[in-house]
Amino acid sequence: MESETLVHQSNLSLDGEDYEILVFSRPDGSHVAKTFFATEDVIINDGASLDEALDKHRRLLPLAVDCRQCFRPSRRPL
């Protein structure tokens, strides 16, 4: 397993919810950004640099959140 080192931590607020973004560096110099929705539900984006991985993740995280909301069961009775 490839080791990763945490190099950045921030939050992105979307629709009143805060989502934690963790960026890790890899031994080869690349970076990976992750947001954990649950233990086995993780959004991952990689990049050649911290900024590239973080920018990509910040652009795509809203889409991932919206997709999850589309598939969430409706709470309104029929």
C-alpha contacts under 8 A as a table, 3 or more apart, distances in Angstrom:
res1	aa1	res2	aa2	distance
2	E	26	R	7.41
2	E	27	P	7.71
3	S	26	R	6.47
3	S	27	P	6.99
4	E	24	F	5.61
4	E	25	S	5.54
4	E	26	R	4.90
4	E	27	P	7.12
5	T	24	F	5.02
5	T	25	S	5.22
5	T	26	R	6.67
6	L	9	Q	7.76
6	L	22	L	6.96
6	L	23	V	5.91
6	L	24	F	4.28
6	L	25	S	6.50
7	V	22	L	7.84
7	V	23	V	5.83
7	V	24	F	5.37
7	V	25	S	6.44
8	H	22	L	5.86
8	H	23	V	4.99
8	H	24	F	6.94
9	Q	20	E	7.20
9	Q	21	I	5.71
9	Q	22	L	4.68
9	Q	23	V	6.37
10	S	20	E	5.86
10	S	21	I	5.24
10	S	22	L	6.72
11	N	18	D	6.00
11	N	19	Y	5.31
11	N	20	E	4.42
11	N	21	I	5.65
12	L	18	D	5.55
12	L	19	Y	5.19
12	L	20	E	6.51
12	L	21	I	7.23
12	L	58	R	7.54
13	S	16	G	6.23
13	S	17	E	5.45
13	S	18	D	4.33
13	S	19	Y	6.22
14	L	17	E	5.29
14	L	18	D	6.35
14	L	19	Y	7.56
14	L	62	P	6.99
19	Y	35	T	6.94
20	E	35	T	5.85
20	E	36	F	7.51
21	I	33	A	6.58
21	I	34	K	5.73
21	I	35	T	5.06
22	L	33	A	5.53
22	L	34	K	5.23
22	L	35	T	6.47
23	V	31	H	6.72
23	V	32	V	5.54
23	V	33	A	4.19
23	V	34	K	6.31
23	V	50	L	7.02
23	V	53	A	7.58
23	V	54	L	7.02
24	F	31	H	5.54
24	F	32	V	5.32
24	F	33	A	6.38
24	F	50	L	7.97
25	S	29	G	6.33
25	S	30	S	5.98
25	S	31	H	4.44
25	S	32	V	6.54
25	S	50	L	7.51
26	R	29	G	5.43
26	R	30	S	5.46
26	R	31	H	5.84
26	R	32	V	7.69
27	P	30	S	7.44
29	G	48	A	7.16
29	G	49	S	7.45
30	S	46	D	7.41
30	S	47	G	6.01
30	S	48	A	4.56
30	S	49	S	5.74
30	S	50	L	7.68
31	H	46	D	5.66
31	H	47	G	5.37
31	H	48	A	6.04
31	H	49	S	5.63
31	H	50	L	5.54
31	H	53	A	6.11
32	V	44	I	6.74
32	V	45	N	5.62
32	V	46	D	4.17
32	V	47	G	6.30
32	V	50	L	7.63
32	V	53	A	5.84
33	A	44	I	5.63
33	A	45	N	5.22
33	A	46	D	6.12
33	A	53	A	5.75
33	A	54	L	6.05
33	A	57	H	6.33
34	K	42	V	6.57
34	K	43	I	5.53
34	K	44	I	4.62
34	K	45	N	6.66
34	K	57	H	7.74
35	T	42	V	5.63
35	T	43	I	5.24
35	T	44	I	6.82
36	F	39	T	6.73
36	F	40	E	7.95
36	F	41	D	6.11
36	F	42	V	4.49
36	F	43	I	6.56
37	F	40	E	7.96
37	F	41	D	5.37
37	F	42	V	5.88
37	F	43	I	7.88
38	A	41	D	4.81
38	A	42	V	6.82
39	T	42	V	7.35
43	I	61	L	7.50
43	I	64	A	7.58
44	I	57	H	7.50
45	N	53	A	6.03
45	N	54	L	7.99
45	N	56	K	6.72
45	N	57	H	5.69
46	D	52	E	7.75
46	D	53	A	4.93
46	D	56	K	7.85
47	G	50	L	6.94
47	G	51	D	7.92
47	G	52	E	5.11
47	G	53	A	4.22
47	G	56	K	7.85
48	A	52	E	6.38
48	A	53	A	7.08
49	S	52	E	5.16
49	S	53	A	6.24
50	L	53	A	5.33
50	L	54	L	6.01
51	D	54	L	5.10
51	D	55	D	5.87
52	E	55	D	5.25
52	E	56	K	6.12
53	A	56	K	5.28
53	A	57	H	6.07
54	L	57	H	5.04
54	L	58	R	6.08
55	D	58	R	5.19
55	D	59	R	6.28
56	K	59	R	5.21
56	K	60	L	6.22
57	H	60	L	5.19
57	H	61	L	5.71
58	R	61	L	5.48
58	R	62	P	7.39
59	R	62	P	6.74
59	R	63	L	7.86
60	L	63	L	5.34
60	L	64	A	6.47
61	L	64	A	5.04
61	L	65	V	6.20
62	P	65	V	5.08
62	P	66	D	6.10
63	L	66	D	5.09
63	L	67	C	6.12
64	A	67	C	5.15
64	A	68	R	6.33
65	V	68	R	5.24
65	V	69	Q	6.37
66	D	69	Q	5.09
66	D	70	C	6.31
67	C	70	C	5.13
67	C	71	F	6.61
68	R	71	F	5.33
68	R	72	R	6.25
69	Q	72	R	5.05
74	S	77	P	7.98
